[in-house]
Every structure is written in C-alpha cells, then in structure tokens.
C-alpha cells in the first residue's frame, strides 16, 4: 500500500483542532491541489471562500446550527458551485443572456467540479497531518450564507470545510460492504437487503464499542430517521433564484 | 511537498492506455479508497458499476459519442448518485413512500457523495502509476445508459471513468489563477474580468505550444463556445423520471 492510499484509508472527520495555525504556504498547497482536480471540459465551475473575519465565522457557526468548530477551526472554507465566472467569460464575447448556464446539466457540472476540487483539498490537508470535516450545514440557511458571503447569481455554497491539526482521536467508521456499492455490468438489486443486514450488524457493533456500550444503532435505522422528514426544502426554490436548474 | 500533493499537482487526463491489465487487488484498493471519502451524514449515496462485458463497453463507447477509450480502457467504471439503497434501508423500517428521498437537497447530497468517492478512486489509481479520465459523456444519452446498466429508480449515472496505465505523454493544463477561484470573506466580483484576461494569455500560449503553433484559443472563447448552445437538455426531465429533484 502506498502513502496516498494509506492516507485515504485512514480518513475520519475531525471536529476538534489544536491552536496550531495553518501557514499561508500550506493553504497555498491545499488550494493548488484542489485546482488540479479534473473539471468538466475545463470549465472550472467552482470557487472557494476562505472566511477569516471573526464575526462572519461566528455568524456561520450559528447558521450551520451551532457547530462551534465552524467558528474555531484554524481555517474555514466555503466551497461553491460557480457558473458566474463562466458567465463573465461569456460576456466578453457575447450577450450573457444567450448563454445556457441555467440548465440542470450545468448545475451537475458545477456541483461535481466543486466536489472534486474540495476532495483534493481535503487530502492535501490530511497529507500534511491536518484533519478536516465537511460542513453540509452550510445549506441549512443557505440564503443567509449567500448574503453573508456576497455570492453573486450563478453561485451557491455546497458545503463548508474546517481544517486544522487534530486535537481528538476518532475511530474510523466502517463503510458499506464493498459488494453493496460495487456492481458488475449492471445494478444488482437482488442482494441489497442481505448486504444491509450484514452492515447493520457491523455498524451496531461499532457503535456499541465506540459508545462504551451505550448505543447500538444500525445504519438502516439511521437512514430511516434521516429520511423520515424532508430536510432543507428551501433548496429547490433557492437554486432557481440563484439561476440554477431552470431548464 | 509530499507524495500525495505531488501526485495531485501532476494530474492530467489520460485517454490512451497500455495493454497492461489492472489486477483485482489494485481495483480493490481503488474502490476501498473511494469508500473512505466523506459522506453526508454517512448516507453513502453512490454506487459504481464496473463494466467488463465487451458488448456493453462497445455500446457505452457509442453512447458517449464514440469515445474509443470507453471501450478499450483496462477498467471502465460508471459512478452513480444512488438513493435507492437508502430507500431499501428505509423500507426495512417503514413504507418507503414516506421517505423524503426525492428532494433537490438529496440530489445534491448524492451527487457530492459520488464525486468525493470518485476523486479518491482517481487518486488511488494515479498513486499506483495509472492514469484516468472522467467521462461526462455518460450523460449524453443517459436514458440508454440507465437501461443498459439496469439502474433502478433513485439512481443516475453522473460520469464514467476510464482507468489504465498511460500510453501517452500529456501536458498539464494551466488552471485559472488562484486569485480567481479563492476569495476572502466574500465573493469579490471586481477582479474577475482582469484575471480572466490574464488567464486567456496563459491558455493561449499553452495551446500555441501544445499544438506546435496551430492553435491559439483562449479560455473565455472556449467558454463562449461551450455555453453558446445548451447541452443535455434531457437531464431535467430524466432526473424527475428517476425520482430526483421533485421537491
């Protein structure tokens, strides 16, 4: 096993960080790595907002449902799908109203571009001994975040990312059995239930151990609870307002 | 600079592969690395279809607008956003019709989950000396791909990925200036045009050199051409049919 694969296999989210700062040089390496990820037709349809302003960090911690590490982590980044820059590029040659940026297709392109870049950034940070956590809570009150960071049309924040040096030990959470996510030549639905039962066993034992016997939750129970009520129902209308997924 | 960052900074898409096969052990490392990427609330809402069937590979090459490497690469994977498995998990505890899987929010969750996993897979492959290319063309005729791979409801293919050992030398394409994608505390629109002009210069020189003086295309021209006509307009209706982005 090489260093890079070993790094990935050791990933766990870190939510508590030491005071040790991240240097500008280290941040540069993180963002430079992000930029080298693949991008659909080289459109590079993403941006990242680094938030250092303390009052904005405090506000973001509240807007993400009081996640303290959003305010306290040495670095906090907001990763955005961004077709605004492509619109500006277009406008240098033609009326931007003629540009087809508003499609469902391009929302997927921009979302994927941002995610690939962010994952490179995460690994770059981890390769330097740092820990990270993705903050999906940035979408909890997405209009307020959009306003706070002055995001123009055709830009939306997908997730935040805390980065810093770990100040906690965290176990590695077992993933679904590989056969559940890897299919051969076609999607095989016949084995899904069995594999989930076996995974429930694994997760239940892991949770039991991790909580010193206090908890024995299964994954399928978690999924039941997670999807029992719709979350972030504002997303569809919000994305339309920002000029996404209109056609 | 460490090995992992160096790997990322050397990324370029590879579309021509040697005959050297990828072993089952190597593929296992690639998928295991993918599985360790972060996932929103541990939902793991993605799947990957490995296509080895030769007639399916040929068909996929045609469906992606005749990209030969889709048929010929040692490994071809189709990365899918997948909420079907979460639906099955839900159905073990309650009527799946009560589950809120169909929201815009959950389409973003599943798309991001798939992209993070895929980028880990890409880097795992590259760390073993392989090259990869993402195939967005899988969305060109997405209904046919869905049928060919027998994808159930709540699953859609986002992109393909060819993997193999490189049989070509490819230059590293310059990215946007870092200041264009990295913002501080707020999205700064004031510098975008200037930065794009400077990037146009860079890309024009790069293309000139790469094509031995035959071509001098700028990035903003590419974006003008790329977005002048809408592409993949079937995506919105297709995604609704598959049970995504309904609310």
Interface residues (C-beta under 8 A of the other chain):
Chain A: X1 X2 X3 X4 X5 X7 X8 X9 X10 X11 X13 X28 X29 X31 X32 X33 X35 X36 X37 X38 X40 X41 X42 X43 X44 X46 X47 X48 X49 X50 X51 X52 X53 X56 X80 X82 X84 X85 X86 X88 X89 X90 X92 X93 X94 X98 X99 X100 X101 X103 X104 X105 X106 X108 X109 X111 X112 X115 X116 X118 X119 X120 X122 X123 X124 X127 X128 X133 X134 X136 X139 X148 X149 X150 X151 X152 X155 X158 X159 X172 X173 X175 X176 X178 X180 X181 X182 X183 X184 X185 X186 X187 X189 X192 X193 X196 X219 X220 X221 X222 X223 X224 X226 X227 X228 X229 X230 X231 X232 X233 X235 X236 X239 X245 X247
Chain B: X1 X2 X3 X4 X5 X7 X8 X9 X10 X11 X13 X28 X29 X31 X32 X33 X35 X36 X37 X38 X40 X41 X42 X43 X44 X46 X47 X48 X49 X50 X51 X52 X53 X56 X80 X82 X84 X85 X86 X88 X89 X90 X92 X93 X94 X98 X99 X100 X101 X103 X104 X105 X106 X108 X109 X111 X112 X115 X116 X118 X119 X120 X122 X123 X124 X126 X127 X128 X133 X134 X136 X139 X148 X149 X150 X151 X152 X155 X158 X159 X172 X173 X175 X176 X178 X180 X181 X182 X183 X184 X185 X186 X187 X189 X192 X193 X196 X219 X220 X221 X222 X223 X224 X226 X227 X228 X229 X230 X231 X232 X233 X235 X236 X239 X245 X247
